[in-house]
């Protein structure tokens, strides 16, 4: 059964390029540099109908952020762009989480009525077990338990309801990634422990029209959280409204041509700075490559096995972008995922 989506031709002025960039297996790309550092779980999901390597991402992404990279690659290579409400929403809540962390003391009263971090211990002995220096089991369930526990402890604002991916397009990977971002947003309040020419010629917006209208509602409700993010939401709302209009078939060619410009990539040799509405997705006015936030967020936690304490990290967000050949054309899309890795001591 084909998933619901809307595919729209954005312009007839561009000839799509049949160019495939070099890809690399995602697990290899994110393999820790040190042999002493182990990856304990790895999860990601890709678009359907792919005839290329289903576990690969572009080796040299345009930016550290997968959603931004997908738009830039589609734009500079004149290729079909595909994304979902989950891709947009995950990008937004990464920005919300970062805003909460930067202003943790300013907004602490919205979440807890105390100072400092409070330990949160979730018993995972029934689903996590040590095997040859790795910890195996149902990590997705572990993350869900932690997310539910934090949801119960944060009394004033229902962050789980507001931040979690809950669209018809939401996958296990995107739901779990959004739950980890919730943990990241609250990591200064809680300490986690477990026991056990350029342009885009065509776009596909995955999901139903109701998903995209629901995305609009979720963005509007961020203003109700009291986080003083109206300045960002005021820039973001018109972009989301254009996504909804495009889904309906009302295509604004000028809007899509302004997704990104002044791109120093491939044949477009201009200045080392990007502009366009992609900046509103990540709370930036201009996009300079080395200043773009990573598409991955990390949340530290302790895993206790008997009397031993192991320091690990949840990592979640965008692994990068990828190209799939679908119906004889290359389609560029972001890749969402999460993994568990040893925490490397700093210093």
TISETI-297972 format. One record per residue (C-alpha): residue number from 1; x negated, z negated, y. Coordinates in steps of 0.05 Angstrom, whole numbers, plus 5000, padded with zeros to 4 digits. Last residue first. Example, Ala and Ser with C-alpha at 12.3 -4.5 7.8 and 13.67 -1.06 7.14 Angstrom:
<atoms>
  pos    px    pz    py
    2  4727  4857  4979
    1  4754  4844  4910
</atoms>
This chain:
<atoms>
  pos    px    pz    py
  347  4203  4415  5326
  346  4271  4437  5303
  345  4288  4420  5232
  344  4317  4480  5195
  343  4389  4470  5173
  342  4401  4499  5103
  341  4453  4555  5102
  340  4528  4562  5092
  339  4560  4630  5109
  338  4614  4663  5150
  337  4643  4732  5162
  336  4672  4782  5211
  335  4648  4854  5214
  334  4661  4898  5276
  333  4686  4970  5268
  332  4661  5041  5276
  331  4697  5098  5241
  330  4659  5160  5221
  329  4701  5221  5206
  328  4716  5260  5142
  327  4780  5221  5124
  326  4743  5154  5129
  325  4667  5150  5133
  324  4652  5077  5150
  323  4606  5054  5205
  322  4587  4981  5214
  321  4583  4927  5267
  320  4551  4858  5266
  319  4556  4794  5227
  318  4610  4769  5274
  317  4633  4696  5272
  316  4613  4638  5229
  315  4553  4596  5209
  314  4562  4527  5177
  313  4495  4491  5177
  312  4463  4443  5126
  311  4425  4377  5125
  310  4421  4348  5055
  309  4428  4273  5044
  308  4410  4244  4976
  307  4441  4180  4950
  306  4493  4214  4904
  305  4499  4283  4936
  304  4514  4275  5010
  303  4522  4339  5051
  302  4507  4330  5125
  301  4535  4377  5178
  300  4510  4425  5232
  299  4556  4477  5263
  298  4528  4546  5280
  297  4561  4602  5319
  296  4551  4676  5306
  295  4567  4734  5353
  294  4506  4716  5394
  293  4516  4712  5468
  292  4495  4773  5509
  291  4437  4754  5554
  290  4383  4796  5519
  289  4425  4859  5525
  288  4448  4851  5598
  287  4524  4855  5603
  286  4555  4850  5672
  285  4615  4809  5692
  284  4614  4765  5630
  283  4667  4722  5596
  282  4658  4752  5527
  281  4720  4796  5523
  280  4720  4808  5598
  279  4652  4842  5592
  278  4682  4894  5546
  277  4721  4917  5607
  276  4662  4956  5634
  275  4590  4945  5654
  274  4525  4950  5616
  273  4454  4938  5641
  272  4386  4967  5624
  271  4395  5025  5673
  270  4409  5096  5652
  269  4390  5136  5590
  268  4453  5155  5553
  267  4424  5196  5495
  266  4414  5137  5448
  265  4430  5072  5484
  264  4419  5048  5555
  263  4494  5045  5571
  262  4513  5051  5644
  261  4586  5049  5623
  260  4630  5009  5577
  259  4705  5006  5562
  258  4716  5048  5624
  257  4734  5112  5586
  256  4786  5070  5548
  255  4820  5050  5613
  254  4817  5121  5642
  253  4851  5150  5580
  252  4910  5103  5588
  251  4947  5113  5522
  250  5020  5096  5515
  249  5025  5103  5439
  248  5055  5035  5426
  247  4987  5010  5401
  246  4957  5036  5466
  245  5006  4995  5507
  244  4989  4932  5467
  243  4914  4943  5475
  242  4925  4955  5549
  241  4961  4888  5555
  240  4901  4855  5521
  239  4856  4884  5576
  238  4904  4862  5631
  237  4903  4791  5603
  236  4827  4784  5600
  235  4810  4783  5674
  234  4863  4730  5690
  233  4843  4694  5626
  232  4772  4685  5652
  231  4790  4653  5719
  230  4846  4615  5685
  229  4795  4578  5641
  228  4803  4509  5672
  227  4806  4475  5604
  226  4876  4446  5614
  225  4902  4474  5548
  224  4960  4511  5581
  223  4915  4569  5604
  222  4898  4581  5531
  221  4973  4592  5521
  220  4969  4661  5555
  219  4916  4684  5505
  218  4960  4662  5446
  217  5020  4698  5475
  216  4982  4763  5484
  215  4955  4758  5412
  214  5028  4750  5390
  213  5044  4816  5423
  212  4986  4847  5385
  211  5009  4818  5319
  210  5082  4838  5333
  209  5058  4910  5342
  208  5032  4906  5270
  207  4961  4903  5245
  206  4899  4945  5257
  205  4887  4980  5323
  204  4855  5047  5308
  203  4820  5082  5365
  202  4800  5154  5379
  201  4752  5193  5423
  200  4711  5134  5449
  199  4665  5153  5507
  198  4597  5176  5528
  197  4581  5225  5538
  196  4591  4332  4947
  195  4608  4285  5003
  194  4614  4322  5066
  193  4592  4298  5134
  192  4611  4323  5203
  191  4593  4288  5268
  190  4650  4289  5318
  189  4660  4292  5393
  188  4601  4336  5410
  187  4618  4379  5349
  186  4689  4392  5373
  185  4684  4465  5393
  184  4638  4479  5334
  183  4690  4452  5286
  182  4743  4498  5317
  181  4693  4555  5309
  180  4688  4537  5235
  179  4764  4543  5229
  178  4761  4612  5263
  177  4710  4635  5212
  176  4754  4609  5155
  175  4813  4649  5181
  174  4771  4711  5193
  173  4739  4710  5124
  172  4803  4694  5085
  171  4835  4752  5122
  170  4880  4754  5183
  169  4914  4821  5193
  168  4984  4791  5193
  167  4958  4745  5248
  166  4940  4671  5242
  165  4869  4664  5267
  164  4861  4591  5287
  163  4851  4571  5360
  162  4919  4546  5386
  161  4946  4515  5323
  160  4880  4484  5305
  159  4869  4460  5376
  158  4934  4420  5379
  157  4917  4383  5443
  156  4928  4308  5454
  155  4917  4278  5386
  154  4852  4306  5360
  153  4842  4265  5297
  152  4893  4302  5254
  151  4866  4370  5273
  150  4795  4346  5258
  149  4818  4328  5187
  148  4853  4395  5177
  147  4790  4433  5199
  146  4747  4391  5153
  145  4793  4405  5094
  144  4796  4479  5110
  143  4719  4482  5113
  142  4715  4449  5044
  141  4768  4497  5017
  140  4727  4557  5040
  139  4665  4525  5009
  138  4696  4528  4940
  137  4635  4514  4897
  136  4560  4519  4896
  135  4506  4478  4929
  134  4437  4508  4917
  133  4373  4474  4892
  132  4385  4500  4821
  131  4460  4482  4820
  130  4487  4424  4861
  129  4563  4416  4859
  128  4620  4426  4909
  127  4694  4426  4891
  126  4713  4356  4865
  125  4656  4322  4903
  124  4684  4348  4969
  123  4703  4282  5001
  122  4709  4293  5076
  121  4671  4247  5123
  120  4680  4251  5199
  119  4632  4208  5239
  118  4651  4195  5311
  117  4607  4224  5366
  116  4600  4194  5435
  115  4652  4162  5481
  114  4725  4147  5465
  113  4796  4171  5478
  112  4792  4238  5442
  111  4813  4310  5454
  110  4837  4321  5525
  109  4797  4262  5552
  108  4733  4297  5529
  107  4745  4354  5578
  106  4692  4337  5630
  105  4646  4304  5579
  104  4643  4367  5536
  103  4636  4417  5593
  102  4583  4462  5560
  101  4615  4448  5492
  100  4686  4463  5515
   99  4664  4528  5548
   98  4627  4550  5485
   97  4689  4537  5444
   96  4732  4578  5492
   95  4681  4635  5490
   94  4680  4634  5414
   93  4756  4631  5419
   92  4758  4697  5455
   91  4713  4735  5407
   90  4752  4708  5348
   89  4817  4732  5382
   88  4793  4803  5394
   87  4766  4813  5323
   86  4827  4778  5293
   85  4874  4823  5332
   84  4842  4881  5295
   83  4789  4934  5307
   82  4774  5008  5296
   81  4735  5056  5340
   80  4729  5130  5323
   79  4662  5160  5344
   78  4631  5190  5406
   77  4563  5161  5388
   76  4554  5124  5454
   75  4625  5097  5456
   74  4633  5081  5382
   73  4565  5046  5383
   72  4583  5008  5446
   71  4651  4985  5420
   70  4623  4964  5353
   69  4565  4927  5387
   68  4613  4887  5430
   67  4651  4865  5368
   66  4587  4850  5329
   65  4552  4808  5383
   64  4475  4808  5381
   63  4476  4875  5418
   62  4467  4949  5403
   61  4460  4935  5328
   60  4397  4957  5293
   59  4411  4951  5219
   58  4484  4972  5222
   57  4523  4930  5171
   56  4528  4936  5095
   55  4573  4905  5042
   54  4621  4962  5028
   53  4565  5015  5021
   52  4600  5079  5041
   51  4666  5110  5018
   50  4709  5060  5057
   49  4784  5061  5048
   48  4795  4989  5070
   47  4756  4955  5125
   46  4707  4901  5107
   45  4708  4828  5088
   44  4654  4774  5093
   43  4633  4711  5057
   42  4566  4679  5041
   41  4554  4611  5009
   40  4493  4567  4995
   39  4438  4604  5034
   38  4373  4568  5020
   37  4313  4553  5065
   36  4249  4538  5027
   35  4237  4613  5019
   34  4232  4616  5095
   33  4258  4676  5134
   32  4330  4661  5116
   31  4369  4722  5090
   30  4417  4746  5144
   29  4400  4820  5140
   28  4392  4817  5064
   27  4462  4787  5057
   26  4490  4839  5105
   25  4463  4898  5065
   24  4428  4945  5114
   23  4453  5006  5151
   22  4416  5063  5186
   21  4460  5100  5235
   20  4507  5155  5212
   19  4518  5214  5260
   18  4576  5263  5254
   17  4589  5262  5328
   16  4661  5269  5353
   15  4671  5322  5406
   14  4697  5292  5470
   13  4745  5319  5522
   12  4808  5313  5479
   11  4816  5240  5497
   10  4845  5175  5469
    9  4875  5199  5403
    8  4915  5140  5377
    7  4917  5105  5310
    6  4967  5047  5302
    5  4963  5001  5243
    4  5003  4974  5185
    3  4965  4965  5119
    2  4972  5020  5068
    1  5000  5000  5000
</atoms>
